C-alpha cells in the first residue's frame, strides 16, 4: 500500500497495510502525551518522590477511562465515530506510551489493577454493545459505526493487556483477548491474535527480522497454544470484566490531593516560585553527589 492508497483521515503504522489508525485518534493521543510530559518531574529537572510520575500517569489514564465510561454508557454516544476514535486513542496510548509502562509500578497495587481492569471492561463492554446495536445485521466496520479500521483497532486493543500478564492480576489478559477476538470472528471478521501490537510490512517480514531463534520458537508456541473462545466463553468472560464495578473501582481509587501537597499533577501549572524552589532542591542534591 503506497501513501496514495491510504484513506483520507488515516495514518499507516509500520508500513503494514492493515495498520491503519485515524488521525483523530493520533491527535487525542498526542494531547494525552503532552499532558503526560507536563506531569514528568524529569522534564522540569526536579525530583519529588519515586512514584510521582507513576501516580500522575495513573491519574491521567483513570480520568480518560472515566470519561470514556460515560460515553460507553450512552446508547447514542457509543455508536458515534468520535467515541470509537476515543477508544482507538486509548488503545494506542496504552500500547505505546510511558504512562502505560509506569502506572503498574506505583505502590498502590489496587489502583494499578483498577486501571488494568478498566481498560478490559471498557473495551469488552463497548464491543459487545456495538454488536447489539448492529443487529439484526452483523457487527462490521460499517455497522453500527463507520470505522474503516475497526478490525485492526479491536485486535490491537485485545492484545494490549498481554504486556501486564506477569503482574498476576485477578482477571486474565488471555481471556480478555480471546473474548474480543471471538466477537470479531462470529461477525465474519478476522479473529486471529496479532503477533505483536504493531505489525511490520508483512508477517513474513516480521519473521525475517527476528534474529533470535528462541524468540521465534516461543512465538510459534504461543500461536499453537492460542485457544479460540466459544460464545459461552465470551458470556463467562464478560461477567469477570463487568463495566459498572470496574468504573466504580476507578472512581474510588482517586489519589488524594494532599498526596501531591495540594498541587496539581500538571507540574507546568505550579506557581513559578514553587517550581524554582523544587529545582533548587534538586540542584543542591546533585551538587552534593558531585562533591
N, C-alpha and C positions, 0 to 999 in steps of 0.2 A: 504494500500500500504506500503510494507516494504521498507527499504532503498535499498534493492537489486532490487526493481521494479522501482526505479527512473531512468529515461533515462540518459545516459551519457550527461554531459554538463548542467545538471539541478539541482536545489535545490528545496526542498519542504518546504513551509512555513506553520506553524501551524498544521502540521500532517493531513492536509486535502488533499485528493487525487487530487483535481482539482487545488490546489495552487502550480503549477509548475512555476518556474521562472528560466531563464537561468543564468548560471554562468557568462556569458559575460555581462549581464545587471547588475548583482551584482557588478562586478569589476568596471564598469563605475560609479555606484552609490557610491562605496567606494572612488573612486577618487574625485567625487564631494563633498562627506562628508569631505574628507581630506582638500580640498580647502575651504570648509565652516569653518572648525575649524581654519584654518590659518587666517580667517577674523574675528574671535571672540575675542574681547578685553579681555573677561574673561579668555580665555586660556593663555593670556600673563600677567595677573594681572594688567591690565591698564584700564582706563576709558577715552573715547574720547568724545562722546556725546551720548545721549539716543538712537538715531536712527541709529548709525553707523552700528551695526550688521545687522539691517533690510535692510538698503541700500546696504550693502556689499553682502548680500544674494540675494537681488533683482538683483544686477549686475550679480551675478553668474548664476542665473536662466535665466535672459534675454539673456546672451551670449549663453547659451546652447540652448535656443529656436531659436535664430537666426541661429545658426549652423545647427540645425535640419531643419529649414525652407529652407536652401539651398539644403539639401538632398531631402526633400519632393518635391521640385520644379522640380527635375530631374527625367524624366521617367525611366532612367536606375538605378539611385541610390535608388529610392523609393522601388523597388522590391527586393533589396538585403537584406539578412538576417541580415547583420550588421546594416542596417538602422532600421529594425524592433527592433533589440536589443537596439538601442539608444532610440527609442520611449518607449520601455519597461522600460528602465532605468529611463527615465523622469517620467513615471507613478509611478514607485517605489519610486523615490526621493520625488515626490510631495505627495505621500501617507504616507510617513514616514520619515520626516526629520525636523530638527529645522528650516531650511531655508524656508520650505513650511509653517511653522507656523508663522514665524516672518515677512515675507515680507508684509502681509496686514496691519501691524501696522505702517508702515512708514507714514510720514506726507504727502508725495506726493501721494495722492489717485489716480491720473491719471496713475502713473507708476504701482501702485499695480493692478489697473484694467487692464492695458495693459498686465501684466503678466498672470492674470486670463484669459483674452480673448485669449492670445497667446496659452495657453495650449489647450483650447477648439477648437480653429481654426486649430491648427496644427493637432490635433488628428482626428477631424471630416473630414478635408480635406484629410488627409492621408488614412483613412479607405475608403472613397468614391473613391479615386483614385486607391486604391488597388482593389476595386470592379470592376472598369472599366477595369483594367489591367487583371483581371481574366476572363473576357468574351471571348468566349461565355459560358464558364462554370461558376459555382458558385464560389464566394469567399469562401475559406476554409483554414484550417491550412496548406494545401499543395499547394494552388494555390492563387496568383501567387508566394507567398513566402513560403518556407518550415519552418513554425514556429509551432512546436508541441503544444505550449501553447497559441496559438493565441486567442482562446475564452476567457480564463481567463484574459489575459492581457487587451483585449479590454473591457471586462466587468468591470475590475478594473478601467481602465482609465475613463470609463463612469461615475464612481461614485466619482472620485477624487474631482470634483468641488463642490460636495454637502457640503463639510466642510466650504465653503465660502458663503453658502446660506444666512446667516443673514447680509451680507455686502451690500445687495441691489444694486449690480452691474446691469447694464442695461440688459445684456444677462442672461437668466435664466438657472441655472445649471440643473434644471429638464428637460428642453427642450433638452439640450445637451445630457443628459443621455438617454432620450427616442429615440433620433435620432440615437445614436450609437448602442443602443440595437436593433432598428428596422433593421439596416443594417445586424446585425448578424442573426436576425430572418428570414429575407427574403432570406437569403442564406443558410437556413437549420441548423443554429447553435442556441445555447442557447441565447435567447434574453430576459431572465428574469433578473431583477435587483439583484445585490448582496445585502445581508442583511447588510454587512459591508465590508470594504476594504479588509480585510484578514480574511478568514473563519477559524473556528476551525476544529476539526476532522470530524465533520459532522454537518448538520443542526440541528439534534436532540441534539447533544452535546452543540451546541451554545445556544439552548433554555434552556437546563438543567442548564447551568452555569449562566444563568441570574436570579439573586435573586430578582430583583426589578420588581414586577408585573406591576407597572405603566409603566416601560420602555418596558416590553413585550407587553402591550396593545398598546403602542404608535407605536411599530414596526409593529404590526398587522394592525393598522390603515393605516400606510404608505403603506403596501403591498396592502391593499384594494384600496387605493387612486391612486395607480400607473395606469396610462392610457397609454397603448402601443401606439406608434406613428404609423401613416399611412405613406405610401410613399409620399403623398402630404405634410404631416407634415415635413418629412425629407428634402424635397426640400425647404420648407419655412424656417426651422430652419437653414439650411446650408447658407442661404442668410444673416442671422444675425451673423454667425460665419465664415465670409469670411477670407481666409488666407492672401491675399495681404494687406488689410488695417490693419490687426492685426500685421503683421510683420513690416509694416511701423510705426505703433504706437510704437512698441518696439524700433525701430531704433531712433525715435525722442525723446524717453524718457530717453536717456542716461544721467547718472548723471555726471555733470561737474567734471573734475579732481580737480579743486580748492575746491570742496566740501570736499575733504579729504586733503586739504592743499598741493596738488601736490603729495601726497604719493599714493602708490599702496594700493588697498583694502586688498591685502595679507600682513598682518602685519609682517609675518616672513621675508618678503623681505625688510623691513625698515632697514636703516642704524643702526648699533648697538647703536651708541651714542644717536640717536633719541628715540629708544625704551627704553633705560635706563633712559632717561630724563622723558619719559611718566610714567615709573614705579616709579620714584622718586616722581613725582607729585601725583600719586595715593597713594603712601605710606604716603606722608605728609597729604593728605586728611583724610586717615583712622586713622592716629595718632591723628589728630585733633578731630575725633569722640571719641577716647578713653580717651582723656583728660577730 
